[in-house]
Amino acid sequence: MSNNVDSMLEAVSKKLGITPQRLKEAMQKGDLSIALENMPEKDAKKLKSILGNPEVIKKMMNSAKAQELKKSMNK
């Protein structure tokens, strides 16, 4: 399980141009501004619109993948 999460963090961090550790720390703090720093403007707008919709966030946070990620980050 942890290997999948590490792989996911690695892939996302590469796309964002940051280290996996920096991404993990930002996620643990709830600071998503790090994701917006290097993100193309079009994608940043999409992310902001998602973050502004509590129902979408609730569905995402209740997904199995999100629960798995949360468990692995709390270790």
JOFENBEL-V603389 format. One line per field, one symbol per residue. psi: psi as a letter, one per 30 degrees, with the letter a starting at -180 (. if undefined). burial: b if it has 16 or more other C-alpha atoms within 10 Angstrom, else e. A space follows every 10 residues. Layout:
BEGIN
psi->???
burial->???
END
This chain:
BEGIN
psi->eeeeeeeeee eeeeefhlle eeeeeeeefg jgfeefegkk eeeeeeeeee fgjeeeeeee ffleeeeeee eefg.
burial->eeeebbeebb ebbeebebeb eebbeebeee eeeebeeebe eeebeeeeee eeeeeeeeee eeeeeeeebe eeeee
END
